Amino acid sequence: MKLTLSTLRIPVGWLWGMSLLVVLGVALLTFRSWAPQVQGWVVTQIAAQKKSSSSDEHDHAEGDSHAGHDNANSLELSPQAMGNVGLSKDYLKPIQLETFRRSMTVPAMVVERPGRTRLEVSTPMAGVITHVHAVQGEAIPSGSLLFELRITAEELVETQTALLKTIGDLDVEKREITRLEEITKSGAIPQKTMLERLYAKDKLEVLLASQKEALRLHGLSERQIVEIVEKRRLLSSLQVMAPVPDSHDHEEFHLTDLTTIPVSYRRSGEPAPAIRSNKRDEKEHLPVILQEVFVHKGQTVAAGATLAIVYDLSELYIEGHAFEQDSDLLAKAAAQKWGVTAIFERAGQQVDRAANLELLYSASDVEVESRIQNFYVRLPNKLTRDVPSPNGQSYIEWQYRPGQRLQLQVPVEEWQNQIVLPVEAIAQEGAESYVFQQNGRHFDRVPVHVIYRDSTQVVIKNDGSIFPGDIVAQRGAHQLQMALKNKSGGGVDPHAGHNH
């Protein structure tokens, strides 16, 4: 019978044990041949592991979130260097996707609001200047006293005299009617006489009403007319008040009401009227500037003479100068209610930007020679200085003034979800554009694709080079680029520029 493993029934565990003993025996016999190679491999692996661990610890100590830095495209800045470049917290912000409006830039100039900025203070009647209260250049509240005049207008004097005579005649008729009432009842005089007196009284009342209207047209208020009637005294002097800008909540016969009119009149010694703001705009009126004074004490002025010029600079217009072919773009911007940005250049290369200004309207004609179409933008103004002087007067300064030159950026197209950065955040080198991404104390240079650029902003393509949330330097990119080039250029040759 043939013997096999199955017939012998040898346990499998024994077979594995016998095989292990054979392998150990062979290894012991050949130890000197393979031991040095194995030992060298183990030492090499341990050294490589130590080097990798040392590199990781160094990167972690530097605060770098990456495994390492590419020295050719990374720049380490000290806090002092960041301050020199101007990289404050305001210029190290995470990138956000935002709506960008592509704009066209046109020249412009600050101009007055016609009929609102320049106000003339005049007198509707002849007189002699008895006092000048305000000083040229001074800031004055609306409704404050400017001039006092002694009235010499014959027409006003005659109208007031006629009014007083009519009032006297009317009083006589009323007393006569009261006397005749009892006599008429007794039949001593006929009824016809009583009716004639009543008719005469009605005629005097009509004449009195017409004379009051004449005084209103001369510039007297209701309170002044009532005072003339009650005190039976003529108005011999008037006071001219500073105008209240944009106050139009009066009726035709309230044009000279002390609280609402541009030029008000009151008798000497009376308190100044309370200034009432426009009902459509309850905000307090800002002071106006007495730009020019044309009269002096003792001067005789005729009716309608201009006494002074007052400027209200609380709101101005910007007159933009666009080309004829840009009219459709202006109409689109106005229809979409896109805000216009005004750029003012200041001393020291500073730029003052006023954003989200309202485009009001475009001119209805085009200039024949220049082919320019003007359009107008609302410019709210604000005070930059308001300090009273020791003599009690006040002088103010406004941020914007008529005649200033500027540039207007008018939106013509809107792009959604774009990466928008200031133009100072881009460094240009040939065809390449770079931004510097903050990475701890390092700034890594990252190439980007600029799809649009204007004088102040750039739009970067969202292609994965940088992501929303990344922090990039939003100014000083050109300085960082120069520092990086100097770093990669090595040390300066001590023999440069010398011949031996």
Secondary structure, DSSP 8 states (H G I E B T S, - for coil): ----HHHHT--HHHHHHHHHHHHHHHHHHTHHHHHHHHHHHHHHHHHHHHHHHHHHHHHHHTT-SSS---GGGEEE--HHHHHHHT--GGGEEE--EEEEEEEEEEEEEEE--TTTSEEEEE-SS-EEEEEE-S-TT-EE-TT-EEEEEEE--HHHHHHHHHHHHHHHHHHHHHHHHHHHHHHHHHTSS-HHHHHHHHHHHHHHHHHHHHHHHHHHHHT--HHHHHHHHHH-----EEEEE---TT-----GGGTT-TTT-SS----TT---------TT--S----EEEEEE---TT-EE-TT-EEEEEE--SEEEEEEEEEGGGHHHHHHHHHHT--EEEEEE-GGG-EEEEEEE-EEEE-SS--TTT-EEEEEEEEE--EEEEEE-TTS-EEEEES--TT-EEEEEEEEEEEEEEEEEEGGG-EEETTEEEEEEEETTEEEEEEE-EEEE-SSEEEE--SSSS-TT-EEESS-HHHHHHHHHHHHT-S--TTTT---
